[in-house]
Each structure stands twice: as structure tokens, then as C-alpha cells.
Amino acid sequence: MDPTVQTELMRLTGPMEEFVRKHESRLYRAAIAVMGNRADAEDVVQDVFIKVLEKRPEFESPEHEIAWLLRVTVNLCRNRLRSTWWKKTGPLLDTYPARFEGERELMETILSLPAKYRIVLHLFYYEGYSTREIAEVTDQKESTVRSLLTRARQRLGALLKEEAL
């Protein structure tokens, strides 16, 4: 390895480790909500941190930092989902980090929805973003985000009713 590259990596190691620890859980939850399996989500999160190292963005605020990271995560997930080789490989119950006991079944149902719905549901309910903020992160119109949320809720409600029967 080139000594100057090695020196640069050593200089960044401490701050980058702290940065990764600070954000990895949030990005992982977002990636797994979209991708549906642990391996792809881990790959996406790793790619996000590689982008950080490559781009070295300067963030205006902690909110800007999180928004930028989530936007990169969503974009990388979309790119993977568009790929011709991508296939859903793991069931949710084995991979999704549920916070509460009853959450696994709900997450399994959410994962059965198309990715466009999973993205907006995760950002709205789990990250607490407004529809305007989701529109910025996903590069969509705010009205599109509201429509996607409405359709996602309707589909989710119908699926949950089916399961209850």
C-alpha cells in the first residue's frame, strides 16, 4: 500500500469509526426495510460509508448529515433493486431487527409490499420524517410521497385484515 494512502487511512480511522458507530444502526434499519435481507442491507450500508470516505461531504447540521446519509442509502437500495441479478433471498423474521416483540409480524407484512412503499413507510414511521423531508431524501414530489404513503397504508391495512381472518 502506498505510504501516503496508509497515512491518510490512519488519520481517518478514529473519526470514521466514531462516525460509523453513530450512524450504522439507523442506516442498517433503513436498508433492511427496503432490501428485505441482511446481506444486501449490510452491503448497502458499507457502500454508504465508502461514499462518505470518497466524497467527504461537509454537513451543515446533524439533520443535514442524517438526511444525506439516508438519501445515499435509499439511492443505493434503489440501484440494487433495479439490478437484473437482485433477488429477494432472506425472510424478514430471520433478518429484521425488531424493537418490540409483536413487531416482527408487522415487519414481515410491510416487507411483502413493493419497495416504493417500504421506503416511504420506513422514513415516515421509523425515522420520523415529514412528507416534505421524504420527498427531498427520495427525490420525488411531495404529492407523490403523500400518495405513496396513502396507498401503502391501504395495502398494509388490507394485508393485516387478511392475516387477522
DRENNUZA-486235 format. One record per atom (N, C-alpha, C): x, y, z; residue number from 0; chain. Coordinates in steps of 0.02 Angstrom, whole numbers, plus 50000, padded with zeros to 5 digits. Example, Ala and Ser with C-alpha at 12.3 -4.5 7.8 and 13.67 -1.06 7.14 Angstrom:
2
+-------+-------+-------+-----+-------+
!     X !     Y !     Z !  nr ! kette !
+-------+-------+-------+-----+-------+
! 50660 ! 49716 ! 50390 !   0 !     A !
! 50615 ! 49775 ! 50390 !   0 !     A !
! 50660 ! 49835 ! 50390 !   0 !     A !
! 50642 ! 49888 ! 50354 !   1 !     A !
! 50684 ! 49947 ! 50357 !   1 !     A !
! 50645 ! 50002 ! 50394 !   1 !     A !
+-------+-------+-------+-----+-------+
REM end
This chain:
165
+-------+-------+-------+-----+-------+
!     X !     Y !     Z !  nr ! kette !
+-------+-------+-------+-----+-------+
! 50042 ! 49941 ! 50000 !   0 !     A !
! 50000 ! 50000 ! 50000 !   0 !     A !
! 50045 ! 50062 ! 50000 !   0 !     A !
! 50024 ! 50111 ! 49962 !   1 !     A !
! 50061 ! 50174 ! 49958 !   1 !     A !
! 50065 ! 50205 ! 50028 !   1 !     A !
! 50123 ! 50226 ! 50049 !   2 !     A !
! 50131 ! 50255 ! 50117 !   2 !     A !
! 50086 ! 50317 ! 50130 !   2 !     A !
! 50075 ! 50358 ! 50079 !   3 !     A !
! 50033 ! 50417 ! 50089 !   3 !     A !
! 49960 ! 50396 ! 50099 !   3 !     A !
! 49937 ! 50345 ! 50063 !   4 !     A !
! 49869 ! 50320 ! 50071 !   4 !     A !
! 49862 ! 50289 ! 50140 !   4 !     A !
! 49912 ! 50251 ! 50161 !   5 !     A !
! 49911 ! 50219 ! 50226 !   5 !     A !
! 49909 ! 50271 ! 50282 !   5 !     A !
! 49947 ! 50324 ! 50275 !   6 !     A !
! 49948 ! 50378 ! 50324 !   6 !     A !
! 49879 ! 50412 ! 50327 !   6 !     A !
! 49849 ! 50424 ! 50270 !   7 !     A !
! 49783 ! 50455 ! 50267 !   7 !     A !
! 49731 ! 50411 ! 50300 !   7 !     A !
! 49733 ! 50346 ! 50287 !   8 !     A !
! 49686 ! 50299 ! 50318 !   8 !     A !
! 49694 ! 50298 ! 50394 !   8 !     A !
! 49755 ! 50299 ! 50418 !   9 !     A !
! 49767 ! 50300 ! 50490 !   9 !     A !
! 49740 ! 50364 ! 50522 !   9 !     A !
! 49746 ! 50419 ! 50487 !  10 !     A !
! 49721 ! 50483 ! 50512 !  10 !     A !
! 49645 ! 50483 ! 50518 !  10 !     A !
! 49612 ! 50448 ! 50471 !  11 !     A !
! 49539 ! 50447 ! 50470 !  11 !     A !
! 49509 ! 50392 ! 50513 !  11 !     A !
! 49548 ! 50343 ! 50533 !  12 !     A !
! 49521 ! 50285 ! 50567 !  12 !     A !
! 49481 ! 50302 ! 50629 !  12 !     A !
! 49506 ! 50340 ! 50675 !  13 !     A !
! 49470 ! 50357 ! 50736 !  13 !     A !
! 49404 ! 50394 ! 50723 !  13 !     A !
! 49406 ! 50450 ! 50688 !  14 !     A !
! 49344 ! 50486 ! 50674 !  14 !     A !
! 49294 ! 50446 ! 50633 !  14 !     A !
! 49319 ! 50406 ! 50585 !  15 !     A !
! 49274 ! 50367 ! 50544 !  15 !     A !
! 49241 ! 50312 ! 50584 !  15 !     A !
! 49278 ! 50280 ! 50629 !  16 !     A !
! 49249 ! 50229 ! 50672 !  16 !     A !
! 49192 ! 50258 ! 50713 !  16 !     A !
! 49203 ! 50317 ! 50740 !  17 !     A !
! 49152 ! 50350 ! 50780 !  17 !     A !
! 49091 ! 50367 ! 50737 !  17 !     A !
! 49104 ! 50392 ! 50676 !  18 !     A !
! 49051 ! 50409 ! 50629 !  18 !     A !
! 49010 ! 50347 ! 50611 !  18 !     A !
! 49043 ! 50291 ! 50598 !  19 !     A !
! 49009 ! 50229 ! 50581 !  19 !     A !
! 48966 ! 50206 ! 50639 !  19 !     A !
! 48995 ! 50205 ! 50700 !  20 !     A !
! 48957 ! 50184 ! 50759 !  20 !     A !
! 48895 ! 50227 ! 50769 !  20 !     A !
! 48902 ! 50290 ! 50755 !  21 !     A !
! 48847 ! 50338 ! 50766 !  21 !     A !
! 48789 ! 50325 ! 50719 !  21 !     A !
! 48803 ! 50304 ! 50657 !  22 !     A !
! 48750 ! 50300 ! 50606 !  22 !     A !
! 48734 ! 50231 ! 50580 !  22 !     A !
! 48774 ! 50181 ! 50595 !  23 !     A !
! 48765 ! 50116 ! 50563 !  23 !     A !
! 48697 ! 50084 ! 50578 !  23 !     A !
! 48673 ! 50090 ! 50639 !  24 !     A !
! 48610 ! 50058 ! 50657 !  24 !     A !
! 48551 ! 50089 ! 50619 !  24 !     A !
! 48549 ! 50155 ! 50616 !  25 !     A !
! 48495 ! 50189 ! 50580 !  25 !     A !
! 48496 ! 50171 ! 50506 !  25 !     A !
! 48555 ! 50173 ! 50476 !  26 !     A !
! 48561 ! 50158 ! 50404 !  26 !     A !
! 48545 ! 50084 ! 50391 !  26 !     A !
! 48565 ! 50041 ! 50435 !  27 !     A !
! 48550 ! 49969 ! 50428 !  27 !     A !
! 48475 ! 49957 ! 50429 !  27 !     A !
! 48440 ! 49987 ! 50477 !  28 !     A !
! 48368 ! 49979 ! 50481 !  28 !     A !
! 48334 ! 50003 ! 50418 !  28 !     A !
! 48356 ! 50061 ! 50391 !  29 !     A !
! 48327 ! 50087 ! 50330 !  29 !     A !
! 48342 ! 50040 ! 50271 !  29 !     A !
! 48403 ! 50017 ! 50266 !  30 !     A !
! 48422 ! 49973 ! 50210 !  30 !     A !
! 48386 ! 49906 ! 50213 !  30 !     A !
! 48379 ! 49879 ! 50272 !  31 !     A !
! 48346 ! 49814 ! 50277 !  31 !     A !
! 48271 ! 49820 ! 50265 !  31 !     A !
! 48242 ! 49878 ! 50283 !  32 !     A !
! 48171 ! 49890 ! 50269 !  32 !     A !
! 48159 ! 49891 ! 50194 !  32 !     A !
! 48206 ! 49916 ! 50156 !  33 !     A !
! 48198 ! 49919 ! 50084 !  33 !     A !
! 48221 ! 49854 ! 50051 !  33 !     A !
! 48278 ! 49828 ! 50070 !  34 !     A !
! 48307 ! 49770 ! 50035 !  34 !     A !
! 48276 ! 49704 ! 50057 !  34 !     A !
! 48257 ! 49698 ! 50120 !  35 !     A !
! 48223 ! 49638 ! 50143 !  35 !     A !
! 48268 ! 49582 ! 50166 !  35 !     A !
! 48334 ! 49591 ! 50161 !  36 !     A !
! 48377 ! 49539 ! 50188 !  36 !     A !
! 48442 ! 49569 ! 50214 !  36 !     A !
! 48472 ! 49533 ! 50260 !  37 !     A !
! 48530 ! 49558 ! 50296 !  37 !     A !
! 48590 ! 49569 ! 50252 !  37 !     A !
! 48605 ! 49523 ! 50207 !  38 !     A !
! 48666 ! 49529 ! 50166 !  38 !     A !
! 48664 ! 49591 ! 50122 !  38 !     A !
! 48609 ! 49601 ! 50087 !  39 !     A !
! 48604 ! 49660 ! 50044 !  39 !     A !
! 48605 ! 49725 ! 50085 !  39 !     A !
! 48571 ! 49724 ! 50142 !  40 !     A !
! 48570 ! 49785 ! 50184 !  40 !     A !
! 48640 ! 49801 ! 50210 !  40 !     A !
! 48677 ! 49750 ! 50230 !  41 !     A !
! 48746 ! 49762 ! 50254 !  41 !     A !
! 48790 ! 49789 ! 50198 !  41 !     A !
! 48781 ! 49762 ! 50137 !  42 !     A !
! 48819 ! 49786 ! 50080 !  42 !     A !
! 48804 ! 49860 ! 50065 !  42 !     A !
! 48740 ! 49877 ! 50068 !  43 !     A !
! 48720 ! 49946 ! 50055 !  43 !     A !
! 48750 ! 49993 ! 50107 !  43 !     A !
! 48746 ! 49975 ! 50170 !  44 !     A !
! 48773 ! 50017 ! 50223 !  44 !     A !
! 48848 ! 50026 ! 50215 !  44 !     A !
! 48882 ! 49972 ! 50198 !  45 !     A !
! 48954 ! 49977 ! 50186 !  45 !     A !
! 48968 ! 50024 ! 50128 !  45 !     A !
! 48928 ! 50019 ! 50075 !  46 !     A !
! 48937 ! 50064 ! 50017 !  46 !     A !
! 48924 ! 50137 ! 50035 !  46 !     A !
! 48877 ! 50149 ! 50081 !  47 !     A !
! 48863 ! 50217 ! 50104 !  47 !     A !
! 48925 ! 50246 ! 50137 !  47 !     A !
! 48956 ! 50208 ! 50180 !  48 !     A !
! 49016 ! 50233 ! 50215 !  48 !     A !
! 49075 ! 50241 ! 50167 !  48 !     A !
! 49078 ! 50201 ! 50116 !  49 !     A !
! 49130 ! 50210 ! 50065 !  49 !     A !
! 49118 ! 50276 ! 50029 !  49 !     A !
! 49054 ! 50291 ! 50014 !  50 !     A !
! 49037 ! 50355 ! 49982 !  50 !     A !
! 49058 ! 50414 ! 50026 !  50 !     A !
! 49049 ! 50407 ! 50091 !  51 !     A !
! 49069 ! 50460 ! 50137 !  51 !     A !
! 49144 ! 50471 ! 50132 !  51 !     A !
! 49182 ! 50416 ! 50131 !  52 !     A !
! 49255 ! 50423 ! 50125 !  52 !     A !
! 49275 ! 50454 ! 50058 !  52 !     A !
! 49240 ! 50435 ! 50005 !  53 !     A !
! 49257 ! 50461 ! 49938 !  53 !     A !
! 49239 ! 50534 ! 49931 !  53 !     A !
! 49178 ! 50552 ! 49952 !  54 !     A !
! 49152 ! 50620 ! 49942 !  54 !     A !
! 49174 ! 50669 ! 49995 !  54 !     A !
! 49183 ! 50644 ! 50056 !  55 !     A !
! 49200 ! 50687 ! 50114 !  55 !     A !
! 49154 ! 50748 ! 50117 !  55 !     A !
! 49089 ! 50737 ! 50121 !  56 !     A !
! 49043 ! 50794 ! 50123 !  56 !     A !
! 49050 ! 50834 ! 50187 !  56 !     A !
! 49036 ! 50898 ! 50181 !  57 !     A !
! 49035 ! 50941 ! 50240 !  57 !     A !
! 48961 ! 50953 ! 50256 !  57 !     A !
! 48942 ! 50935 ! 50316 !  58 !     A !
! 48872 ! 50940 ! 50336 !  58 !     A !
! 48859 ! 51004 ! 50373 !  58 !     A !
! 48802 ! 51035 ! 50358 !  59 !     A !
! 48783 ! 51098 ! 50390 !  59 !     A !
! 48758 ! 51089 ! 50461 !  59 !     A !
! 48729 ! 51030 ! 50473 !  60 !     A !
! 48699 ! 51016 ! 50538 !  60 !     A !
! 48692 ! 50940 ! 50547 !  60 !     A !
! 48677 ! 50917 ! 50607 !  61 !     A !
! 48665 ! 50845 ! 50616 !  61 !     A !
! 48606 ! 50820 ! 50574 !  61 !     A !
! 48555 ! 50862 ! 50565 !  62 !     A !
! 48497 ! 50843 ! 50524 !  62 !     A !
! 48518 ! 50835 ! 50451 !  62 !     A !
! 48560 ! 50880 ! 50427 !  63 !     A !
! 48585 ! 50876 ! 50359 !  63 !     A !
! 48627 ! 50812 ! 50350 !  63 !     A !
! 48666 ! 50796 ! 50399 !  64 !     A !
! 48708 ! 50736 ! 50397 !  64 !     A !
! 48664 ! 50673 ! 50391 !  64 !     A !
! 48613 ! 50668 ! 50432 !  65 !     A !
! 48569 ! 50610 ! 50431 !  65 !     A !
! 48530 ! 50607 ! 50365 !  65 !     A !
! 48505 ! 50664 ! 50343 !  66 !     A !
! 48468 ! 50666 ! 50279 !  66 !     A !
! 48512 ! 50644 ! 50221 !  66 !     A !
! 48574 ! 50668 ! 50220 !  67 !     A !
! 48620 ! 50649 ! 50166 !  67 !     A !
! 48632 ! 50574 ! 50167 !  67 !     A !
! 48646 ! 50547 ! 50226 !  68 !     A !
! 48659 ! 50476 ! 50232 !  68 !     A !
! 48599 ! 50433 ! 50212 !  68 !     A !
! 48539 ! 50454 ! 50233 !  69 !     A !
! 48479 ! 50417 ! 50215 !  69 !     A !
! 48465 ! 50421 ! 50140 !  69 !     A !
! 48478 ! 50479 ! 50111 !  70 !     A !
! 48468 ! 50486 ! 50039 !  70 !     A !
! 48515 ! 50440 ! 50000 !  70 !     A !
! 48577 ! 50438 ! 50020 !  71 !     A !
! 48625 ! 50393 ! 49988 !  71 !     A !
! 48604 ! 50320 ! 49998 !  71 !     A !
! 48581 ! 50304 ! 50058 !  72 !     A !
! 48558 ! 50236 ! 50072 !  72 !     A !
! 48500 ! 50217 ! 50027 !  72 !     A !
! 48450 ! 50260 ! 50022 !  73 !     A !
! 48391 ! 50247 ! 49980 !  73 !     A !
! 48412 ! 50240 ! 49907 !  73 !     A !
! 48455 ! 50284 ! 49884 !  74 !     A !
! 48477 ! 50281 ! 49814 !  74 !     A !
! 48515 ! 50216 ! 49799 !  74 !     A !
! 48559 ! 50196 ! 49844 !  75 !     A !
! 48596 ! 50134 ! 49834 !  75 !     A !
! 48549 ! 50073 ! 49836 !  75 !     A !
! 48499 ! 50075 ! 49880 !  76 !     A !
! 48449 ! 50021 ! 49881 !  76 !     A !
! 48411 ! 50018 ! 49815 !  76 !     A !
! 48389 ! 50075 ! 49791 !  77 !     A !
! 48354 ! 50077 ! 49727 !  77 !     A !
! 48397 ! 50049 ! 49671 !  77 !     A !
! 48460 ! 50068 ! 49669 !  78 !     A !
! 48504 ! 50043 ! 49617 !  78 !     A !
! 48510 ! 49967 ! 49620 !  78 !     A !
! 48516 ! 49940 ! 49680 !  79 !     A !
! 48520 ! 49868 ! 49688 !  79 !     A !
! 48455 ! 49834 ! 49666 !  79 !     A !
! 48398 ! 49863 ! 49685 !  80 !     A !
! 48334 ! 49833 ! 49667 !  80 !     A !
! 48323 ! 49834 ! 49592 !  80 !     A !
! 48350 ! 49883 ! 49557 !  81 !     A !
! 48343 ! 49887 ! 49484 !  81 !     A !
! 48389 ! 49838 ! 49449 !  81 !     A !
! 48439 ! 49816 ! 49483 !  82 !     A !
! 48488 ! 49770 ! 49453 !  82 !     A !
! 48454 ! 49705 ! 49432 !  82 !     A !
! 48475 ! 49679 ! 49375 !  83 !     A !
! 48443 ! 49618 ! 49348 !  83 !     A !
! 48459 ! 49556 ! 49390 !  83 !     A !
! 48513 ! 49556 ! 49427 !  84 !     A !
! 48532 ! 49497 ! 49466 !  84 !     A !
! 48502 ! 49495 ! 49535 !  84 !     A !
! 48473 ! 49552 ! 49557 !  85 !     A !
! 48449 ! 49555 ! 49626 !  85 !     A !
! 48388 ! 49510 ! 49635 !  85 !     A !
! 48388 ! 49472 ! 49687 !  86 !     A !
! 48331 ! 49430 ! 49705 !  86 !     A !
! 48322 ! 49433 ! 49780 !  86 !     A !
! 48261 ! 49428 ! 49802 !  87 !     A !
! 48247 ! 49425 ! 49874 !  87 !     A !
! 48272 ! 49358 ! 49900 !  87 !     A !
! 48316 ! 49359 ! 49949 !  88 !     A !
! 48348 ! 49297 ! 49970 !  88 !     A !
! 48334 ! 49276 ! 50042 !  88 !     A !
! 48310 ! 49320 ! 50084 !  89 !     A !
! 48301 ! 49301 ! 50154 !  89 !     A !
! 48235 ! 49322 ! 50182 !  89 !     A !
! 48204 ! 49281 ! 50223 !  90 !     A !
! 48142 ! 49301 ! 50254 !  90 !     A !
! 48153 ! 49354 ! 50308 !  90 !     A !
! 48105 ! 49396 ! 50317 !  91 !     A !
! 48110 ! 49451 ! 50365 !  91 !     A !
! 48122 ! 49426 ! 50436 !  91 !     A !
! 48088 ! 49374 ! 50456 !  92 !     A !
! 48093 ! 49353 ! 50525 !  92 !     A !
! 48164 ! 49335 ! 50545 !  92 !     A !
! 48205 ! 49316 ! 50498 !  93 !     A !
! 48274 ! 49299 ! 50514 !  93 !     A !
! 48320 ! 49360 ! 50512 !  93 !     A !
! 48296 ! 49415 ! 50483 !  94 !     A !
! 48342 ! 49469 ! 50471 !  94 !     A !
! 48322 ! 49537 ! 50500 !  94 !     A !
! 48260 ! 49551 ! 50509 !  95 !     A !
! 48241 ! 49618 ! 50529 !  95 !     A !
! 48251 ! 49629 ! 50603 !  95 !     A !
! 48286 ! 49682 ! 50622 !  96 !     A !
! 48297 ! 49695 ! 50693 !  96 !     A !
! 48237 ! 49728 ! 50726 !  96 !     A !
! 48188 ! 49688 ! 50746 !  97 !     A !
! 48127 ! 49714 ! 50776 !  97 !     A !
! 48142 ! 49741 ! 50845 !  97 !     A !
! 48113 ! 49798 ! 50860 !  98 !     A !
! 48124 ! 49829 ! 50926 !  98 !     A !
! 48079 ! 49800 ! 50979 !  98 !     A !
! 48019 ! 49779 ! 50959 !  99 !     A !
! 47969 ! 49754 ! 51006 !  99 !     A !
! 47948 ! 49684 ! 50986 !  99 !     A !
! 47921 ! 49647 ! 51034 ! 100 !     A !
! 47901 ! 49577 ! 51023 ! 100 !     A !
! 47853 ! 49569 ! 50964 ! 100 !     A !
! 47799 ! 49608 ! 50961 ! 101 !     A !
! 47749 ! 49599 ! 50908 ! 101 !     A !
! 47767 ! 49631 ! 50842 ! 101 !     A !
! 47825 ! 49662 ! 50839 ! 102 !     A !
! 47844 ! 49699 ! 50779 ! 102 !     A !
! 47865 ! 49654 ! 50721 ! 102 !     A !
! 47888 ! 49595 ! 50735 ! 103 !     A !
! 47912 ! 49550 ! 50681 ! 103 !     A !
! 47857 ! 49535 ! 50630 ! 103 !     A !
! 47798 ! 49519 ! 50653 ! 104 !     A !
! 47743 ! 49503 ! 50607 ! 104 !     A !
! 47724 ! 49563 ! 50564 ! 104 !     A !
! 47722 ! 49621 ! 50595 ! 105 !     A !
! 47708 ! 49682 ! 50557 ! 105 !     A !
! 47762 ! 49695 ! 50505 ! 105 !     A !
! 47825 ! 49686 ! 50525 ! 106 !     A !
! 47880 ! 49696 ! 50478 ! 106 !     A !
! 47878 ! 49647 ! 50420 ! 106 !     A !
! 47858 ! 49586 ! 50434 ! 107 !     A !
! 47852 ! 49537 ! 50380 ! 107 !     A !
! 47799 ! 49559 ! 50330 ! 107 !     A !
! 47744 ! 49585 ! 50355 ! 108 !     A !
! 47691 ! 49610 ! 50311 ! 108 !     A !
! 47714 ! 49671 ! 50272 ! 108 !     A !
! 47749 ! 49716 ! 50305 ! 109 !     A !
! 47775 ! 49775 ! 50270 ! 109 !     A !
! 47822 ! 49754 ! 50215 ! 109 !     A !
! 47864 ! 49704 ! 50228 ! 110 !     A !
! 47912 ! 49682 ! 50178 ! 110 !     A !
! 47879 ! 49650 ! 50118 ! 110 !     A !
! 47818 ! 49628 ! 50125 ! 111 !     A !
! 47783 ! 49599 ! 50067 ! 111 !     A !
! 47759 ! 49654 ! 50019 ! 111 !     A !
! 47762 ! 49717 ! 50041 ! 112 !     A !
! 47743 ! 49773 ! 49997 ! 112 !     A !
! 47800 ! 49789 ! 49948 ! 112 !     A !
! 47784 ! 49820 ! 49892 ! 113 !     A !
! 47837 ! 49842 ! 49846 ! 113 !     A !
! 47884 ! 49892 ! 49879 ! 113 !     A !
! 47946 ! 49895 ! 49855 ! 114 !     A !
! 47998 ! 49937 ! 49884 ! 114 !     A !
! 47978 ! 50010 ! 49889 ! 114 !     A !
! 47942 ! 50036 ! 49839 ! 115 !     A !
! 47923 ! 50107 ! 49840 ! 115 !     A !
! 47881 ! 50123 ! 49901 ! 115 !     A !
! 47841 ! 50075 ! 49924 ! 116 !     A !
! 47800 ! 50086 ! 49984 ! 116 !     A !
! 47842 ! 50076 ! 50048 ! 116 !     A !
! 47886 ! 50027 ! 50047 ! 117 !     A !
! 47927 ! 50014 ! 50106 ! 117 !     A !
! 47971 ! 50074 ! 50122 ! 117 !     A !
! 47998 ! 50105 ! 50070 ! 118 !     A !
! 48043 ! 50163 ! 50081 ! 118 !     A !
! 48006 ! 50218 ! 50118 ! 118 !     A !
! 47947 ! 50238 ! 50092 ! 119 !     A !
! 47911 ! 50294 ! 50123 ! 119 !     A !
! 47885 ! 50276 ! 50192 ! 119 !     A !
! 47862 ! 50214 ! 50201 ! 120 !     A !
! 47839 ! 50193 ! 50267 ! 120 !     A !
! 47895 ! 50196 ! 50319 ! 120 !     A !
! 47953 ! 50171 ! 50300 ! 121 !     A !
! 48009 ! 50172 ! 50347 ! 121 !     A !
! 48030 ! 50243 ! 50365 ! 121 !     A !
! 48037 ! 50285 ! 50315 ! 122 !     A !
! 48059 ! 50354 ! 50328 ! 122 !     A !
! 48007 ! 50392 ! 50369 ! 122 !     A !
! 47943 ! 50380 ! 50356 ! 123 !     A !
! 47890 ! 50416 ! 50392 ! 123 !     A !
! 47882 ! 50391 ! 50463 ! 123 !     A !
! 47874 ! 50325 ! 50471 ! 124 !     A !
! 47858 ! 50298 ! 50537 ! 124 !     A !
! 47919 ! 50282 ! 50580 ! 124 !     A !
! 47973 ! 50261 ! 50551 ! 125 !     A !
! 48030 ! 50241 ! 50591 ! 125 !     A !
! 48083 ! 50295 ! 50598 ! 125 !     A !
! 48090 ! 50337 ! 50548 ! 126 !     A !
! 48138 ! 50392 ! 50552 ! 126 !     A !
! 48105 ! 50458 ! 50573 ! 126 !     A !
! 48038 ! 50461 ! 50569 ! 127 !     A !
! 48002 ! 50520 ! 50591 ! 127 !     A !
! 48005 ! 50579 ! 50543 ! 127 !     A !
! 48017 ! 50565 ! 50479 ! 128 !     A !
! 48022 ! 50619 ! 50429 ! 128 !     A !
! 47953 ! 50641 ! 50407 ! 128 !     A !
! 47948 ! 50704 ! 50391 ! 129 !     A !
! 47886 ! 50731 ! 50362 ! 129 !     A !
! 47884 ! 50712 ! 50288 ! 129 !     A !
! 47826 ! 50721 ! 50257 ! 130 !     A !
! 47821 ! 50706 ! 50185 ! 130 !     A !
! 47867 ! 50751 ! 50144 ! 130 !     A !
! 47876 ! 50812 ! 50166 ! 131 !     A !
! 47922 ! 50858 ! 50130 ! 131 !     A !
! 47994 ! 50832 ! 50134 ! 131 !     A !
! 48014 ! 50810 ! 50193 ! 132 !     A !
! 48081 ! 50784 ! 50202 ! 132 !     A !
! 48092 ! 50719 ! 50163 ! 132 !     A !
! 48041 ! 50676 ! 50163 ! 133 !     A !
! 48045 ! 50614 ! 50124 ! 133 !     A !
! 48051 ! 50630 ! 50050 ! 133 !     A !
! 48015 ! 50679 ! 50027 ! 134 !     A !
! 48020 ! 50700 ! 49957 ! 134 !     A !
! 48091 ! 50721 ! 49940 ! 134 !     A !
! 48123 ! 50756 ! 49984 ! 135 !     A !
! 48193 ! 50777 ! 49973 ! 135 !     A !
! 48240 ! 50717 ! 49972 ! 135 !     A !
! 48231 ! 50672 ! 50020 ! 136 !     A !
! 48275 ! 50614 ! 50025 ! 136 !     A !
! 48267 ! 50568 ! 49965 ! 136 !     A !
! 48205 ! 50558 ! 49943 ! 137 !     A !
! 48192 ! 50511 ! 49888 ! 137 !     A !
! 48190 ! 50544 ! 49819 ! 137 !     A !
! 48198 ! 50609 ! 49818 ! 138 !     A !
! 48199 ! 50647 ! 49755 ! 138 !     A !
! 48133 ! 50638 ! 49717 ! 138 !     A !
! 48078 ! 50647 ! 49753 ! 139 !     A !
! 48011 ! 50642 ! 49725 ! 139 !     A !
! 47972 ! 50705 ! 49744 ! 139 !     A !
! 47915 ! 50714 ! 49712 ! 140 !     A !
! 47871 ! 50769 ! 49731 ! 140 !     A !
! 47838 ! 50752 ! 49797 ! 140 !     A !
! 47822 ! 50803 ! 49836 ! 141 !     A !
! 47789 ! 50792 ! 49900 ! 141 !     A !
! 47721 ! 50758 ! 49890 ! 141 !     A !
! 47685 ! 50777 ! 49838 ! 142 !     A !
! 47620 ! 50747 ! 49824 ! 142 !     A !
! 47628 ! 50672 ! 49808 ! 142 !     A !
! 47682 ! 50654 ! 49775 ! 143 !     A !
! 47695 ! 50584 ! 49760 ! 143 !     A !
! 47707 ! 50545 ! 49824 ! 143 !     A !
! 47744 ! 50574 ! 49870 ! 144 !     A !
! 47758 ! 50542 ! 49934 ! 144 !     A !
! 47693 ! 50532 ! 49973 ! 144 !     A !
! 47650 ! 50583 ! 49974 ! 145 !     A !
! 47586 ! 50576 ! 50008 ! 145 !     A !
! 47544 ! 50521 ! 49977 ! 145 !     A !
! 47543 ! 50517 ! 49911 ! 146 !     A !
! 47506 ! 50465 ! 49876 ! 146 !     A !
! 47534 ! 50396 ! 49893 ! 146 !     A !
! 47600 ! 50390 ! 49892 ! 147 !     A !
! 47631 ! 50326 ! 49908 ! 147 !     A !
! 47615 ! 50305 ! 49980 ! 147 !     A !
! 47617 ! 50353 ! 50026 ! 148 !     A !
! 47600 ! 50337 ! 50096 ! 148 !     A !
! 47527 ! 50314 ! 50102 ! 148 !     A !
! 47483 ! 50348 ! 50068 ! 149 !     A !
! 47412 ! 50329 ! 50070 ! 149 !     A !
! 47402 ! 50259 ! 50042 ! 149 !     A !
! 47432 ! 50246 ! 49984 ! 150 !     A !
! 47425 ! 50179 ! 49953 ! 150 !     A !
! 47458 ! 50126 ! 49996 ! 150 !     A !
! 47515 ! 50142 ! 50025 ! 151 !     A !
! 47549 ! 50093 ! 50068 ! 151 !     A !
! 47506 ! 50077 ! 50129 ! 151 !     A !
! 47477 ! 50127 ! 50159 ! 152 !     A !
! 47433 ! 50115 ! 50217 ! 152 !     A !
! 47373 ! 50073 ! 50198 ! 152 !     A !
! 47343 ! 50087 ! 50140 ! 153 !     A !
! 47285 ! 50049 ! 50117 ! 153 !     A !
! 47304 ! 49976 ! 50105 ! 153 !     A !
! 47359 ! 49965 ! 50070 ! 154 !     A !
! 47381 ! 49896 ! 50057 ! 154 !     A !
! 47399 ! 49860 ! 50121 ! 154 !     A !
! 47433 ! 49895 ! 50165 ! 155 !     A !
! 47453 ! 49866 ! 50229 ! 155 !     A !
! 47391 ! 49848 ! 50270 ! 155 !     A !
! 47342 ! 49893 ! 50272 ! 156 !     A !
! 47280 ! 49880 ! 50308 ! 156 !     A !
! 47244 ! 49819 ! 50280 ! 156 !     A !
! 47241 ! 49814 ! 50214 ! 157 !     A !
! 47208 ! 49756 ! 50182 ! 157 !     A !
! 47245 ! 49691 ! 50199 ! 157 !     A !
! 47311 ! 49693 ! 50196 ! 158 !     A !
! 47350 ! 49633 ! 50212 ! 158 !     A !
! 47342 ! 49612 ! 50285 ! 158 !     A !
! 47341 ! 49661 ! 50329 ! 159 !     A !
! 47333 ! 49646 ! 50400 ! 159 !     A !
! 47264 ! 49618 ! 50415 ! 159 !     A !
! 47213 ! 49643 ! 50380 ! 160 !     A !
! 47145 ! 49615 ! 50388 ! 160 !     A !
! 47142 ! 49543 ! 50364 ! 160 !     A !
! 47176 ! 49529 ! 50307 ! 161 !     A !
! 47178 ! 49461 ! 50281 ! 161 !     A !
! 47211 ! 49414 ! 50332 ! 161 !     A !
! 47265 ! 49436 ! 50361 ! 162 !     A !
! 47301 ! 49394 ! 50410 ! 162 !     A !
! 47259 ! 49382 ! 50472 ! 162 !     A !
! 47218 ! 49432 ! 50491 ! 163 !     A !
! 47177 ! 49425 ! 50551 ! 163 !     A !
! 47120 ! 49375 ! 50541 ! 163 !     A !
! 47101 ! 49364 ! 50479 ! 164 !     A !
! 47046 ! 49317 ! 50465 ! 164 !     A !
! 47069 ! 49247 ! 50470 ! 164 !     A !
+-------+-------+-------+-----+-------+
REM end
